[in-house]
Amino acid sequence: MRKILGRLSSINVQKVVWCCDELGLDYERSDVGGKFGGNDTPAFLAKNPTGLVPVLEEDGFVLPESNAIVRYLCSRHSAGKLWPDDPHARAQVDRWMEWLSTSFVPAQRDAFWELIRVAPEKRNAATVDASRAKSEKCTAALDAQLANRRYVTGETFTAADIVVGCAVHRWLNLPLERSARPNLERYYGDLRSRPGARQVIAQPLT
Ligand SMILES: N[C@@H](CCC(=O)N[C@@H](CS)C(=O)NCC(=O)O)C(=O)O
């Protein structure tokens, strides 16, 4: 039995849902965190002392942290495809997962928060602008990376595309003006057509 604990509006939960769907794995997901609560109970904190979602449970094995979960699932269930066996290929996948968590998601966080979660009359335009400027640097880099590759690390889809794809979905659906990024838009179109991406792509920003 496989369970995902976490609300689908969370980008970190989306990574795990997309990963399971991509791999064709069965699971039950329960809404935890945000307006649903349930992540401050002793039972949840015993699974993840940080009180954050997602948490994966698989036959008694418990694992929090979205990127760690994606790496685990892909290494266990994709036979070297989404988490390559070759150390060099794997390091490139890992590198883009790190970039996602340490650069792109932090850059877009304030714009997401202000434009989606803050009431219009309380929004801080300067905060949005600063976040947009940082995000534009990230998308320029990603667009350049995608200029001569179908996916982030090459011609095959990997774990990096799941996590980067979740953030690209968020960025391209924020109600703000963006620079044209033709390679990024082509990439997003490609990701959108994947059956594994359906639940995440259908998820409005909330
Ligand atoms: N590094 C963690 C971050 C997890 C995280 O920040 N989760 C947020 C949702 S995106 C959360 O649990 N917030 C509290 C809540 O939803 O109640 C991961 O990648 O899993």
The ligand as a MOL file (V3000), in Angstrom:
LIG
                    3D

  0  0  0     0  0            999 V3000
M  V30 BEGIN CTAB
M  V30 COUNTS 20 19 0 0 0
M  V30 BEGIN ATOM
M  V30 1 N 11.5740 20.8810 1.5690 0
M  V30 2 C 10.2310 20.4080 1.7460 0
M  V30 3 C 9.3020 21.6120 1.8300 0
M  V30 4 C 7.8840 21.1580 2.1210 0
M  V30 5 C 6.9530 22.3610 2.2820 0
M  V30 6 O 7.3770 23.5280 2.3970 0
M  V30 7 N 5.6450 22.0640 2.3100 0
M  V30 8 C 4.6520 23.0910 2.4830 0
M  V30 9 C 3.6630 23.0650 1.3280 0
M  V30 10 S 4.4630 23.4140 -0.2170 0
M  V30 11 C 3.8720 22.8280 3.7560 0
M  V30 12 O 3.8020 21.7130 4.2360 0
M  V30 13 N 3.2930 23.9000 4.3180 0
M  V30 14 C 2.4730 23.7730 5.4810 0
M  V30 15 C 1.0670 23.3800 5.1650 0
M  V30 16 O 0.7460 23.0460 4.0150 0
M  V30 17 O 0.2510 23.3950 6.1160 0
M  V30 18 C 9.8480 19.4850 0.5720 0
M  V30 19 O 10.3780 19.7020 -0.5310 0
M  V30 20 O 9.0470 18.5600 0.7570 0
M  V30 END ATOM
M  V30 BEGIN BOND
M  V30 1 1 1 2
M  V30 2 1 2 3
M  V30 3 1 2 18
M  V30 4 1 3 4
M  V30 5 1 4 5
M  V30 6 2 5 6
M  V30 7 1 5 7
M  V30 8 1 7 8
M  V30 9 1 8 9
M  V30 10 1 8 11
M  V30 11 1 9 10
M  V30 12 2 11 12
M  V30 13 1 11 13
M  V30 14 1 13 14
M  V30 15 1 14 15
M  V30 16 2 15 16
M  V30 17 1 15 17
M  V30 18 2 18 19
M  V30 19 1 18 20
M  V30 END BOND
M  V30 END CTAB
M  END
